[in-house]
Every structure is written in structure tokens, then in C-alpha cells.
Amino acid sequence: MFLLTKQWLGAWFSLSGLRWVWDGDTTGTKPALGTGNKGLEKATGGFVPHFVIDYAPYVHLYSEEIFLPGDIGEHLEHTIPYLNYTPLTSLHTRQSLTSLSHLNRFGPHVYLTSDDDPETQPSWLRGDHNRPVPIGHGETDVGASTAPGIIIWTEKENNVTDAFYFYFYSFNLGNTVAGWRFGNHVGDWEHTAVRFIDGVPQSIFYSEHSGGVAYEYGAVEKIGIRPVCYSAVGSHANYARPGTHYYAIPFHLLADHTDKGPLWDVTKNSYMYNYDVDHDILKPSRDTPGAPVDWFHFGGRWGDMMYRPGDRRQWVIAGQYHYVHGPTGPKFKNLARKEICQNEGVCVVRSSLTEEAEIPFVTLEGWDGEDVDEWAGLPDEKEKRN
Ligand SMILES: *[C@@H]1O[C@H](CO)[C@@H](O)[C@H](O)[C@H]1NC(C)=O
């Protein structure tokens, strides 16, 4: 049941409007829809700095998680690029990780669309076979998934290195309010970022929905010296602690749940890259010289466009949709960030896990309503609002 006053619904709707803008992407410099600086790419970058591996986060998936890590290559075997709900290629033509950015010529609204109705939850969408190796099944493989993690390090001014650990899942199952589920999407990119100065970890950022939370490195839970991150059931939002986490602040209607389920160690299987943000050059690390590069520059979405009104899978209540757009990839997660948070300007680095940081309250004041069309991406904005 909805314990909502009319005012709350109205406020939530307004807030959701803004959230909608944020869902697709974030503040910060938006990379151009290029295809990378191929001419300047040498075969490989250097080896990954040892500290990027030594301090790589462990991820606790949820114990009852059914949407497990996904393999980006396998994802392409079950999706077709669409523009305006229309396939761009025949159903027999598959895209590849080494040739995906050619789709950028169709603009940013290309959606890698699932062959299967996600409601049928096919095995590839669930990532069934990517369940990490559990403890007790061979010491060296514990935590390994057949789905590669993506580790990208970038060197910045003043001997700062930012390491980004990206986690891909083929499906995001949204949470429920009063029996209504919101926020499903095909394709799901989450990440943790660790900032190093002179090779020493300083701070860590956990991505959660359209934002996330940062902590001083010393504040977070560790296994050995490695930080621990908890992936919420269904949404895969990252948290520093197990338990229940309310979001859609300040209304506290939707909650994520995390616990000490299967441990995923992305260092056991990953594509590793060095990224030169200034020149837009991604190079495979010499540790994984065969890691594909081109997919990184794809500027479209890694899942279906939100289903249209009238589609039996779609509903909207107070501005919240059952199905939303698939997300953009790692390149569009503000890798050039100066602050450790993905959304800069509102970044609070907490000094303890229990610190209640000042949550910036988002209002629509000062927001001019621009970008809605761009981010909503729907042919008819009015139709969507009905
Ligand atoms: C930069 O960091 C590296 C460790 O990554 C360290 O060996 C080196 O001394 C640092 N350079 C400066 C100028 O502090």
C-alpha cells in the first residue's frame, strides 16, 4: 500500500524527473561520441601497477542473487542494435567487442536490444554459468567468474592514479514498492573506484544507482588489505556495508539489500586497460594483451530502450517506470573525474562507515529543464508522461 500524501507524490514525481536525467549519465565532462584515438594506440600499455591489483575490491554478491555477473562478449551474442525500436542489422549479424563503435555513426540513441523477452529470464541474461567459484573449490580459483571484470587505471596530475573496477551484469532487476517493481533494465554497469596517491590508496567510491558514496580508504571493511563491496540483489548497486539501504531519498520508498553472499574477485578474470583520458586512448594492459578495446568507445546503450506505453511490460507510477533504458558503458562514467565521486560538486568523502554524510537535497530550483528529451530519448515526451 502507498502511504503517500498527494504532496509527496507530487514531490517524488518532480524528483523523479531529475533522477531520470541522472539515470542515463552524470555530471562531469561528457566524452565525445568518437571511436577512440586509434592512430595513437600502440599495441599495449604497460603492466598494471601492482597496487591496482593489491587493493582491488572484493565483491559480495547477494546470497539469493539470480542476476549474476555477465560477460560483455556473450551479451553481444544475444542482442541486436536498435534505433527508434527498429533493428539496425539483420538478426543474423552479431556485433563484436572489437568492432562496436562503428554504431556511433547512428548517434547516441543506439540500444543493444535483447533477442529474448527479458521477462522470460533466459539463462544468458541471468548469467547462470558465471557464478563465482565458491570457497572450498580450489584455493587459487576462489572468487573467479567466467564473466570478466573490467579494470581500468588512469594516471592524473600529482601522481594520482584512479583505478576503476567495473562490474557488468546482463540484467538489472529493480526493487518493489507495494508490489510494483520499478527500474528494470537490460545491461547493467556498476563500478568501484579507488584513488591512489604515490601508489597509496586514499579513498574509494561505490556506485549506487545514479550516484554513489565515497569513503576514506581506511574507513571501509577489508579482507586482508583489500576493500569489500556489497552488490545489492537485483540492482547490483554497490555498498560498503551489508544490510538494507534506502534510496530515492528523502522518501525512503525503495530499498536495496546486501549480504555476504558469493565472493566475486575480479582480479581472477578481467580485461585490464590503461586509459589516457586526455587523448581518449584505451590500451590493454600487458597483463591481458588480448583484451578487446573497441567496445569501450561505443556511445550507445548496453540494453533495450525503455518499453513504450501500452507495452504489457511497461507501467509508470509517479514518474517511476517498470522498465527504463539500458545504461551507457564505462567510458561515460566520468573517468576524468577530479573528485573521487562520479557526480562531482556534491562529493562527500566519509571518514567512517557510520557517518551520516550530509545528503545533498536535490530540488528543481535552478534547473532549466534542458536535456530531458536527450536523456529520456523517447520519440514523444508527452506520450511518456501519460
Ligand atoms: C609516484 O608514485 C610512485 C608509486 O606509484 C612512486 O614510486 C613515486 O616515487 C611517486 N613519485 C613522486 C614524484 O612522488
The ligand as an SDF file (V2000), in Angstrom:
LIG
                    3D

 14 14  0  0  0  0  0  0  0  0999 V2000
   54.7070    8.4200   -7.6910 C   0  0  0  0  0  0  0  0  0  0  0  0
   54.1520    7.2080   -7.2100 O   0  0  0  0  0  0  0  0  0  0  0  0
   55.0120    6.0790   -7.3440 C   0  0  0  0  0  0  0  0  0  0  0  0
   54.2270    4.8800   -6.8860 C   0  0  0  0  0  0  0  0  0  0  0  0
   53.2050    4.6570   -7.7720 O   0  0  0  0  0  0  0  0  0  0  0  0
   56.2650    6.2920   -6.5260 C   0  0  0  0  0  0  0  0  0  0  0  0
   57.1400    5.1890   -6.7050 O   0  0  0  0  0  0  0  0  0  0  0  0
   56.9340    7.5680   -6.9410 C   0  0  0  0  0  0  0  0  0  0  0  0
   58.0090    7.8450   -6.1100 O   0  0  0  0  0  0  0  0  0  0  0  0
   55.9490    8.7450   -6.9110 C   0  0  0  0  0  0  0  0  0  0  0  0
   56.5690    9.9370   -7.4940 N   0  0  0  0  0  0  0  0  0  0  0  0
   56.6550   11.0660   -6.8130 C   0  0  0  0  0  0  0  0  0  0  0  0
   57.2770   12.1990   -7.5640 C   0  0  0  0  0  0  0  0  0  0  0  0
   56.2820   11.1950   -5.6640 O   0  0  0  0  0  0  0  0  0  0  0  0
  1  2  1  0
  1 10  1  0
  2  3  1  0
  3  4  1  0
  3  6  1  0
  4  5  1  0
  6  7  1  0
  6  8  1  0
  8  9  1  0
  8 10  1  0
 10 11  1  0
 11 12  1  0
 12 13  1  0
 12 14  2  0
M  END
$$$$
